[in-house]
Amino acid sequence: MSAEQLRRMQALAEDFAQVWNAPTTRSVDRQRLLGQLVEDVTVLREV
C-alpha cells in the first residue's frame, strides 16, 4: 500500500460515521465500505 493510499484509508476511518450517514451514500456504497472493513464473518447456529 502506498503512503497516499494509507493516508486516504486513515482519513476514511476518521470520517466513517459522516460518510456512512451522508444522504448521498447509497446502499451499494455502504456494502462496499463494509467489504473493505470486514475480511471474514463466520455465523454459527446453535441448536
Biopython code that builds the backbone (N, CA, C, O; Angstrom):
import numpy as np
from Bio.PDB.StructureBuilder import StructureBuilder

atoms = [
    (1, "MET", "N", (0.849, -1.166, 0.000)),
    (1, "MET", "CA", (0.000, 0.000, 0.000)),
    (1, "MET", "C", (0.900, 1.236, 0.000)),
    (1, "MET", "O", (1.853, 1.329, 0.774)),
    (2, "SER", "N", (0.585, 2.159, -0.862)),
    (2, "SER", "CA", (1.393, 3.380, -0.937)),
    (2, "SER", "C", (1.074, 4.306, 0.234)),
    (2, "SER", "O", (0.062, 4.135, 0.915)),
    (3, "ALA", "N", (1.920, 5.256, 0.455)),
    (3, "ALA", "CA", (1.707, 6.224, 1.534)),
    (3, "ALA", "C", (0.416, 6.998, 1.305)),
    (3, "ALA", "O", (-0.303, 7.306, 2.255)),
    (4, "GLU", "N", (0.121, 7.311, 0.050)),
    (4, "GLU", "CA", (-1.118, 8.046, -0.274)),
    (4, "GLU", "C", (-2.350, 7.195, 0.004)),
    (4, "GLU", "O", (-3.339, 7.693, 0.542)),
    (5, "GLN", "N", (-2.299, 5.926, -0.357)),
    (5, "GLN", "CA", (-3.428, 5.033, -0.073)),
    (5, "GLN", "C", (-3.646, 4.882, 1.423)),
    (5, "GLN", "O", (-4.783, 4.882, 1.894)),
    (6, "LEU", "N", (-2.568, 4.755, 2.163)),
    (6, "LEU", "CA", (-2.663, 4.645, 3.617)),
    (6, "LEU", "C", (-3.270, 5.910, 4.211)),
    (6, "LEU", "O", (-4.128, 5.831, 5.090)),
    (7, "ARG", "N", (-2.841, 7.056, 3.749)),
    (7, "ARG", "CA", (-3.377, 8.328, 4.233)),
    (7, "ARG", "C", (-4.871, 8.434, 3.946)),
    (7, "ARG", "O", (-5.634, 8.902, 4.791)),
    (8, "ARG", "N", (-5.289, 8.000, 2.759)),
    (8, "ARG", "CA", (-6.712, 8.065, 2.400)),
    (8, "ARG", "C", (-7.543, 7.098, 3.229)),
    (8, "ARG", "O", (-8.668, 7.423, 3.610)),
    (9, "MET", "N", (-7.008, 5.914, 3.516)),
    (9, "MET", "CA", (-7.726, 4.953, 4.358)),
    (9, "MET", "C", (-7.869, 5.473, 5.782)),
    (9, "MET", "O", (-8.914, 5.290, 6.406)),
    (10, "GLN", "N", (-6.839, 6.114, 6.296)),
    (10, "GLN", "CA", (-6.903, 6.687, 7.643)),
    (10, "GLN", "C", (-7.933, 7.819, 7.690)),
    (10, "GLN", "O", (-8.674, 7.940, 8.665)),
    (11, "ALA", "N", (-7.981, 8.630, 6.663)),
    (11, "ALA", "CA", (-8.959, 9.716, 6.609)),
    (11, "ALA", "C", (-10.373, 9.154, 6.568)),
    (11, "ALA", "O", (-11.269, 9.682, 7.225)),
    (12, "LEU", "N", (-10.579, 8.087, 5.800)),
    (12, "LEU", "CA", (-11.896, 7.460, 5.743)),
    (12, "LEU", "C", (-12.288, 6.905, 7.102)),
    (12, "LEU", "O", (-13.432, 7.064, 7.527)),
    (13, "ALA", "N", (-11.370, 6.268, 7.780)),
    (13, "ALA", "CA", (-11.663, 5.718, 9.107)),
    (13, "ALA", "C", (-12.067, 6.815, 10.080)),
    (13, "ALA", "O", (-12.960, 6.619, 10.903)),
    (14, "GLU", "N", (-11.421, 7.956, 9.989)),
    (14, "GLU", "CA", (-11.742, 9.071, 10.880)),
    (14, "GLU", "C", (-13.111, 9.673, 10.561)),
    (14, "GLU", "O", (-13.785, 10.178, 11.458)),
    (15, "ASP", "N", (-13.527, 9.624, 9.296)),
    (15, "ASP", "CA", (-14.790, 10.226, 8.867)),
    (15, "ASP", "C", (-15.870, 9.183, 8.573)),
    (15, "ASP", "O", (-16.856, 9.489, 7.902)),
    (16, "PHE", "N", (-15.693, 7.953, 9.067)),
    (16, "PHE", "CA", (-16.578, 6.859, 8.684)),
    (16, "PHE", "C", (-18.045, 7.168, 8.977)),
    (16, "PHE", "O", (-18.888, 6.980, 8.100)),
    (17, "ALA", "N", (-18.370, 7.626, 10.162)),
    (17, "ALA", "CA", (-19.771, 7.891, 10.510)),
    (17, "ALA", "C", (-20.370, 8.950, 9.595)),
    (17, "ALA", "O", (-21.525, 8.844, 9.183)),
    (18, "GLN", "N", (-19.594, 9.952, 9.285)),
    (18, "GLN", "CA", (-20.077, 11.017, 8.405)),
    (18, "GLN", "C", (-20.351, 10.466, 6.994)),
    (18, "GLN", "O", (-21.371, 10.784, 6.384)),
    (19, "VAL", "N", (-19.441, 9.651, 6.495)),
    (19, "VAL", "CA", (-19.623, 9.057, 5.166)),
    (19, "VAL", "C", (-20.814, 8.104, 5.174)),
    (19, "VAL", "O", (-21.638, 8.132, 4.260)),
    (20, "TRP", "N", (-20.908, 7.263, 6.196)),
    (20, "TRP", "CA", (-21.976, 6.264, 6.294)),
    (20, "TRP", "C", (-23.351, 6.934, 6.320)),
    (20, "TRP", "O", (-24.279, 6.462, 5.664)),
    (21, "ASN", "N", (-23.489, 8.030, 7.070)),
    (21, "ASN", "CA", (-24.780, 8.685, 7.250)),
    (21, "ASN", "C", (-25.086, 9.764, 6.218)),
    (21, "ASN", "O", (-26.159, 10.366, 6.262)),
    (22, "ALA", "N", (-24.181, 10.017, 5.307)),
    (22, "ALA", "CA", (-24.401, 11.049, 4.295)),
    (22, "ALA", "C", (-25.591, 10.673, 3.410)),
    (22, "ALA", "O", (-25.723, 9.514, 3.018)),
    (23, "PRO", "N", (-26.442, 11.620, 3.098)),
    (23, "PRO", "CA", (-27.605, 11.325, 2.250)),
    (23, "PRO", "C", (-27.211, 10.865, 0.843)),
    (23, "PRO", "O", (-28.019, 10.247, 0.151)),
    (24, "THR", "N", (-26.005, 11.153, 0.421)),
    (24, "THR", "CA", (-25.544, 10.746, -0.908)),
    (24, "THR", "C", (-24.941, 9.345, -0.930)),
    (24, "THR", "O", (-24.627, 8.828, -2.002)),
    (25, "THR", "N", (-24.774, 8.721, 0.243)),
    (25, "THR", "CA", (-24.208, 7.368, 0.309)),
    (25, "THR", "C", (-25.324, 6.362, 0.047)),
    (25, "THR", "O", (-26.297, 6.278, 0.796)),
    (26, "ARG", "N", (-25.160, 5.600, -1.036)),
    (26, "ARG", "CA", (-26.168, 4.608, -1.415)),
    (26, "ARG", "C", (-25.923, 3.292, -0.675)),
    (26, "ARG", "O", (-24.852, 3.082, -0.105)),
    (27, "SER", "N", (-26.907, 2.425, -0.691)),
    (27, "SER", "CA", (-26.779, 1.122, -0.037)),
    (27, "SER", "C", (-25.598, 0.339, -0.597)),
    (27, "SER", "O", (-24.863, -0.303, 0.153)),
    (28, "VAL", "N", (-25.417, 0.390, -1.903)),
    (28, "VAL", "CA", (-24.310, -0.334, -2.518)),
    (28, "VAL", "C", (-22.970, 0.226, -2.037)),
    (28, "VAL", "O", (-22.004, -0.520, -1.884)),
    (29, "ASP", "N", (-22.911, 1.527, -1.802)),
    (29, "ASP", "CA", (-21.687, 2.133, -1.272)),
    (29, "ASP", "C", (-21.418, 1.649, 0.147)),
    (29, "ASP", "O", (-20.271, 1.393, 0.512)),
    (30, "ARG", "N", (-22.467, 1.523, 0.942)),
    (30, "ARG", "CA", (-22.309, 1.029, 2.315)),
    (30, "ARG", "C", (-21.821, -0.418, 2.311)),
    (30, "ARG", "O", (-20.988, -0.800, 3.132)),
    (31, "GLN", "N", (-22.341, -1.212, 1.390)),
    (31, "GLN", "CA", (-21.892, -2.601, 1.280)),
    (31, "GLN", "C", (-20.410, -2.649, 0.932)),
    (31, "GLN", "O", (-19.674, -3.474, 1.473)),
    (32, "ARG", "N", (-19.975, -1.788, 0.049)),
    (32, "ARG", "CA", (-18.558, -1.757, -0.319)),
    (32, "ARG", "C", (-17.696, -1.301, 0.843)),
    (32, "ARG", "O", (-16.602, -1.824, 1.055)),
    (33, "LEU", "N", (-18.188, -0.326, 1.596)),
    (33, "LEU", "CA", (-17.447, 0.124, 2.783)),
    (33, "LEU", "C", (-17.270, -1.024, 3.765)),
    (33, "LEU", "O", (-16.176, -1.241, 4.288)),
    (34, "LEU", "N", (-18.347, -1.756, 4.013)),
    (34, "LEU", "CA", (-18.255, -2.898, 4.924)),
    (34, "LEU", "C", (-17.300, -3.952, 4.392)),
    (34, "LEU", "O", (-16.545, -4.558, 5.153)),
    (35, "GLY", "N", (-17.336, -4.169, 3.088)),
    (35, "GLY", "CA", (-16.429, -5.136, 2.478)),
    (35, "GLY", "C", (-14.965, -4.769, 2.677)),
    (35, "GLY", "O", (-14.108, -5.647, 2.778)),
    (36, "GLN", "N", (-14.683, -3.484, 2.734)),
    (36, "GLN", "CA", (-13.314, -3.039, 2.968)),
    (36, "GLN", "C", (-12.900, -3.225, 4.425)),
    (36, "GLN", "O", (-11.719, -3.400, 4.726)),
    (37, "LEU", "N", (-13.883, -3.185, 5.327)),
    (37, "LEU", "CA", (-13.585, -3.274, 6.755)),
    (37, "LEU", "C", (-13.572, -4.701, 7.287)),
    (37, "LEU", "O", (-12.805, -5.027, 8.192)),
    (38, "VAL", "N", (-14.422, -5.543, 6.723)),
    (38, "VAL", "CA", (-14.599, -6.896, 7.250)),
    (38, "VAL", "C", (-13.989, -7.898, 6.280)),
    (38, "VAL", "O", (-14.384, -7.973, 5.116)),
    (39, "GLU", "N", (-13.042, -8.649, 6.760)),
    (39, "GLU", "CA", (-12.394, -9.646, 5.907)),
    (39, "GLU", "C", (-13.171, -10.949, 5.896)),
    (39, "GLU", "O", (-13.327, -11.571, 4.845)),
    (40, "ASP", "N", (-13.668, -11.375, 7.072)),
    (40, "ASP", "CA", (-14.339, -12.663, 7.153)),
    (40, "ASP", "C", (-15.330, -12.638, 8.306)),
    (40, "ASP", "O", (-15.041, -12.112, 9.380)),
    (41, "VAL", "N", (-16.496, -13.211, 8.068)),
    (41, "VAL", "CA", (-17.508, -13.354, 9.114)),
    (41, "VAL", "C", (-17.968, -14.802, 9.089)),
    (41, "VAL", "O", (-18.298, -15.343, 8.034)),
    (42, "THR", "N", (-17.987, -15.421, 10.260)),
    (42, "THR", "CA", (-18.491, -16.785, 10.385)),
    (42, "THR", "C", (-19.681, -16.761, 11.324)),
    (42, "THR", "O", (-19.592, -16.275, 12.452)),
    (43, "VAL", "N", (-20.799, -17.295, 10.844)),
    (43, "VAL", "CA", (-22.011, -17.340, 11.650)),
    (43, "VAL", "C", (-22.240, -18.785, 12.049)),
    (43, "VAL", "O", (-22.299, -19.669, 11.194)),
    (44, "LEU", "N", (-22.370, -19.027, 13.349)),
    (44, "LEU", "CA", (-22.630, -20.364, 13.851)),
    (44, "LEU", "C", (-24.044, -20.415, 14.434)),
    (44, "LEU", "O", (-24.457, -19.518, 15.168)),
    (45, "ARG", "N", (-24.752, -21.440, 14.106)),
    (45, "ARG", "CA", (-26.103, -21.609, 14.620)),
    (45, "ARG", "C", (-26.082, -22.673, 15.703)),
    (45, "ARG", "O", (-25.664, -23.807, 15.471)),
    (46, "GLU", "N", (-26.530, -22.299, 16.869)),
    (46, "GLU", "CA", (-26.610, -23.272, 17.959)),
    (46, "GLU", "C", (-27.990, -23.902, 17.947)),
    (46, "GLU", "O", (-29.001, -23.210, 17.821)),
    (47, "VAL", "N", (-28.025, -25.219, 18.080)),
    (47, "VAL", "CA", (-29.300, -25.930, 18.030)),
    (47, "VAL", "C", (-29.675, -26.422, 19.401)),
    (47, "VAL", "O", (-30.722, -27.048, 19.567)),
]
sb = StructureBuilder()
sb.init_structure("model")
sb.init_model(0)
sb.init_chain("A")
sb.init_seg("    ")
for serial, (resi, resn, name, xyz) in enumerate(atoms, 1):
    if name == "N":
        sb.init_residue(resn, " ", resi, " ")
    sb.init_atom(name, np.array(xyz, "f"), 0.0, 1.0, " ", f" {name:<3s}", serial, name[0])
structure = sb.get_structure()
